[in-house]
Amino acid sequence: MVVLQWAGSSVTFLVLSALATGFSWLFYYRALQMAPASLVAPIDKLRVAFAIVLGVIFHGEVLLVKLVLGGAVDTCRGADSCLALRNRDVSLRGVVCQWICQWQ
């Protein structure tokens, strides 16, 4: 039988991460109660772009091409869902995927 041993700091950060996740969902649902989904969802979809920017600023992460492309695709996914929620017949996802395939 394998027994897992956890360092005290690992358990602490695991618990803090679980609490942060729980609070983020509570805030998300509260935002949906206060505003229409067409305003809330695009802001929520920008979390990856915010994480990339904060990682570069505060942690000194290096901006790699694949990181920038991944962030761009995810940001376009957010814009695409915003347009879909507003009932427009536009798909940025298809345009970005075609552009990436041509770029490679």
C-alpha positions as CSV (number, residue, x, y, z in Angstrom):
1,M,0.0,0.0,0.0
2,V,1.3,3.4,-1.0
3,V,1.1,6.1,1.6
4,L,1.2,9.7,0.4
5,Q,3.1,12.1,2.5
6,W,2.3,15.8,2.0
7,A,4.4,18.7,3.2
8,G,2.5,21.2,5.4
9,S,2.9,24.0,2.9
10,S,1.4,21.8,0.1
11,V,-1.7,21.1,2.0
12,T,-2.0,24.8,2.9
13,F,-1.8,25.9,-0.7
14,L,-4.2,23.1,-1.8
15,V,-6.8,24.3,0.7
16,L,-6.2,28.0,-0.3
17,S,-6.6,27.0,-3.9
18,A,-9.9,25.2,-3.2
19,L,-11.2,28.2,-1.3
20,A,-10.2,30.6,-4.1
21,T,-11.9,28.4,-6.6
22,G,-15.1,28.3,-4.5
23,F,-15.2,32.0,-4.1
24,S,-14.6,32.6,-7.8
25,W,-17.7,30.6,-8.6
26,L,-19.7,32.4,-6.0
27,F,-18.6,35.8,-7.5
28,Y,-19.3,34.5,-11.0
29,Y,-22.8,33.5,-10.1
30,R,-23.4,36.8,-8.3
31,A,-22.2,38.7,-11.4
32,L,-24.6,36.8,-13.5
33,Q,-27.4,37.8,-11.2
34,M,-26.4,41.5,-11.4
35,A,-25.7,41.7,-15.2
36,P,-26.6,39.9,-18.4
37,A,-24.5,37.0,-19.4
38,S,-23.4,38.8,-22.6
39,L,-21.4,41.2,-20.3
40,V,-20.2,38.7,-17.7
41,A,-19.0,35.8,-19.9
42,P,-16.5,37.8,-22.0
43,I,-14.8,39.1,-18.8
44,D,-14.7,35.6,-17.4
45,K,-13.1,34.3,-20.6
46,L,-10.3,36.8,-20.3
47,R,-8.9,35.1,-17.2
48,V,-6.2,33.3,-19.3
49,A,-5.0,36.6,-20.8
50,F,-4.9,38.2,-17.4
51,A,-2.9,35.3,-16.0
52,I,-0.4,35.6,-18.8
53,V,0.0,39.3,-18.3
54,L,0.3,38.9,-14.5
55,G,2.8,36.0,-14.9
56,V,5.0,38.2,-17.2
57,I,4.8,41.2,-14.9
58,F,5.1,39.6,-11.4
59,H,6.9,36.3,-12.1
60,G,9.2,37.3,-14.9
61,E,7.9,34.6,-17.2
62,V,9.2,34.7,-20.8
63,L,6.7,35.3,-23.6
64,L,7.0,32.4,-26.0
65,V,5.3,32.3,-29.3
66,K,3.1,29.3,-28.3
67,L,2.1,31.2,-25.1
68,V,1.1,34.3,-27.1
69,L,-0.8,32.2,-29.6
70,G,-2.6,30.2,-26.9
71,G,-3.6,33.4,-25.2
72,A,-4.8,34.8,-28.4
73,V,-6.9,31.8,-29.3
74,D,-8.4,31.8,-25.8
75,T,-9.1,35.5,-26.0
76,C,-10.8,35.0,-29.4
77,R,-12.8,32.2,-27.8
78,G,-14.1,34.7,-25.3
79,A,-14.9,37.2,-28.0
80,D,-16.6,34.5,-30.0
81,S,-18.8,33.5,-27.1
82,C,-19.6,37.2,-26.6
83,L,-20.8,37.5,-30.2
84,A,-22.7,34.3,-30.0
85,L,-24.5,35.6,-26.9
86,R,-25.5,38.7,-28.7
87,N,-27.0,36.6,-31.6
88,R,-24.6,37.7,-34.3
89,D,-23.7,35.3,-37.0
90,V,-19.9,35.7,-36.7
91,S,-17.4,33.1,-35.7
92,L,-13.9,34.3,-34.8
93,R,-12.9,30.8,-33.8
94,G,-13.0,29.6,-37.5
95,V,-11.0,32.7,-38.6
96,V,-8.3,32.2,-36.0
97,C,-8.0,28.5,-36.6
98,Q,-7.6,29.1,-40.3
99,W,-5.0,31.7,-39.6
100,I,-3.0,29.4,-37.3
101,C,-3.1,26.6,-39.7
102,Q,-1.8,28.8,-42.5
103,W,0.9,30.3,-40.2
104,Q,2.4,26.8,-39.4
